[in-house]
Amino acid sequence: QSALTQPASVSGSPGQSITISCTGTSSDVGGYNYVSWYQQHPGKAPKLMIYEVSNRPSGVSNRFSGSKSGNTASLTISGLQAEDEADYYCSSYTSSSTPRVFGGGTKLTVL
Amino acid sequence: QVQLQESGPGLVKPSQTLSLTCTVSGGSISSGGYYWSWIRQHPGKGLEWIGYIYYSGSTYYNPSLKSRVTISVDTSKNQFSLKLSSVTAADTAVYYCARAAEDYDLDYWGQGTLVTVSS
C-alpha cells in the first residue's frame, strides 16, 4: 500500500493532453509545496520531471506541467508523444520521519 | 554532469548480506548539500527509499528495514555503500543509488542493479 494514491493507468492519443492525479493527505501533499514527479521507462532509472509542484528541471520539455489543489497534485502532459509512454511516480515531502513518500505509479499508454 | 554507478553481486543467498557500492563521478560527495541515497524497486512495483547518508556520516534508514541496513561513505573514493543483512526472497529488487537534494528530490540516479536472493 503506497502512501500516495495514483491511478494505475491512463491513456491518450498522440497530440492529446492527459492528467495524472496523486492524492495524499494534509501531512504530505496538502501540507507542503514539495511534490515531485518522476518518469520511468522500462528497464531505466526514474527521471525527475517536476519538482516543488510545478517546476521543471533544465532539459525537461515544457509539455510537462504540475499543479496542486488541496491534498491532490496533478501532472499534465500536453501534446502527447509516443516517447511519453512510461510509468510516472509522484513523491511528496512528509511530516513523518521518512524523507519522502511515493505514489504507486501510473502507467501511461500512448494509443 | 553527476553520474552514479552501482556495483556488486547480482545474486545473494538467503540469510546472507547484500552489499552494493555506488561510485560517484562529476561531483564530490564531500562538497555537502546532498543526501546520498539507496532506493529499491521490487519487480513490477513502486519505489522504496532504503536510506541515505550525508557526507558527514549522518544517516537515515527506512524504519521497516532499519534493523538490517547499514549505509556508509568513503569520501576518499567518492563512494557510498549499502549493506542489507539477513536477506530473503522479499529483498529481490532493482537497487538504485541516487543523489537527493536538500528537499529530498532525487535529481541524479544510477542505472540500477538487479539483486536476486536465491539459493
Chai-1 contact restraints between the chains, C-beta under 6 A:
chainA,res_idxA,chainB,res_idxB,connection_type,confidence,min_distance_angstrom,max_distance_angstrom,comment,restraint_id
A,S2,B,G46,contact,1.0,0.0,6.0,A-B,restraint_1
A,Y34,B,D103,contact,1.0,0.0,6.0,A-B,restraint_2
A,S36,B,D105,contact,1.0,0.0,6.0,A-B,restraint_3
A,A45,B,Y96,contact,1.0,0.0,6.0,A-B,restraint_4
A,A45,B,W109,contact,1.0,0.0,6.0,A-B,restraint_5
A,A45,B,Q111,contact,1.0,0.0,6.0,A-B,restraint_6
A,A45,B,G112,contact,1.0,0.0,6.0,A-B,restraint_7
A,L48,B,D107,contact,1.0,0.0,6.0,A-B,restraint_8
A,Y51,B,D105,contact,1.0,0.0,6.0,A-B,restraint_9
A,Y89,B,L47,contact,1.0,0.0,6.0,A-B,restraint_10
A,P99,B,Y104,contact,1.0,0.0,6.0,A-B,restraint_11
A,R100,B,Y104,contact,1.0,0.0,6.0,A-B,restraint_12
A,F102,B,G46,contact,1.0,0.0,6.0,A-B,restraint_13
A,F102,B,L47,contact,1.0,0.0,6.0,A-B,restraint_14
A,G104,B,G46,contact,1.0,0.0,6.0,A-B,restraint_15
A,G105,B,G46,contact,1.0,0.0,6.0,A-B,restraint_16
